[in-house]
Amino acid sequence: MRRCAGCMESKEKKELIRIAGYEGEVSIDKTGKAKGRGVYLCPSKECFEKAQKKKAIGRNLEMELSKEQIAKLFEELKQYER
């Protein structure tokens, strides 16, 4: 079980999208096995927006994320929306 950084609900790992942060880089982890810290999100626009508003991704990855990194990440996340 993993917890979504947006809605804070616990769900099965396979139901969530993992975002990995490693050595200053942030990316969507399609395999679930990438190096670094991970944060999970439900594949919904509402959870993406909540996580962005709360700055939950950078905080959970323990990284300072630039506006460009965040914008790029959320642009990539749009293709995972349900």
C-alpha positions in Angstrom: 0.0 0.0 0.0 1.2 3.5 -0.9 -0.3 6.9 -0.1 -1.2 9.5 -2.8 0.5 12.8 -2.1 -2.5 14.7 -3.5 -5.6 13.1 -1.8 -3.7 11.3 1.0 -5.6 8.0 0.4 -3.8 4.7 0.7 -4.0 2.5 -2.4 -2.3 -0.4 -4.0 1.0 0.5 -5.6 -0.1 -0.6 -9.1 -3.0 1.9 -9.0 -0.7 4.9 -8.5 1.9 6.7 -10.5 5.4 6.9 -9.0 7.6 10.0 -9.4 11.2 9.4 -8.6 13.8 12.0 -7.6 17.5 11.2 -7.9 20.5 13.5 -8.0 18.5 16.6 -8.7 16.4 15.0 -11.5 12.7 14.3 -11.3 11.0 11.9 -13.6 7.9 9.6 -13.9 9.0 6.1 -12.9 7.1 3.8 -15.3 8.7 0.6 -13.9 8.4 1.4 -10.2 12.0 0.5 -9.7 14.0 3.6 -10.5 16.7 4.8 -8.2 16.0 7.5 -5.6 13.2 8.6 -3.4 9.7 8.2 -4.7 6.3 9.9 -4.3 3.0 8.5 -5.5 0.0 10.1 -7.1 -3.4 8.9 -8.2 -3.9 9.2 -12.0 -6.4 12.0 -11.7 -6.3 15.7 -12.4 -7.6 16.6 -9.0 -4.8 14.8 -7.2 -2.2 16.4 -9.6 -3.6 19.8 -8.7 -3.7 19.1 -5.0 -0.1 17.9 -5.0 1.0 20.9 -7.0 -0.8 23.3 -4.7 0.6 21.7 -1.5 4.1 21.5 -3.1 4.0 17.9 -2.0 6.3 16.4 -4.6 9.3 18.4 -3.8 8.7 18.1 0.0 8.3 14.3 -0.2 11.3 13.9 -2.5 13.3 16.2 -0.1 14.4 18.2 -3.1 14.1 21.8 -4.2 12.3 21.8 -7.6 12.5 24.6 -10.0 9.3 26.0 -11.6 10.5 24.5 -14.9 11.0 21.0 -13.4 7.5 21.1 -11.9 5.9 22.4 -15.1 7.6 19.7 -17.2 6.6 17.0 -14.7 2.9 18.0 -14.6 2.8 18.3 -18.4 4.1 14.6 -18.6 1.5 13.6 -16.0 -1.4 14.7 -18.2 -1.0 11.7 -20.3 -1.7 9.4 -17.3 -5.0 11.1 -16.3 -8.1 8.9 -16.2 
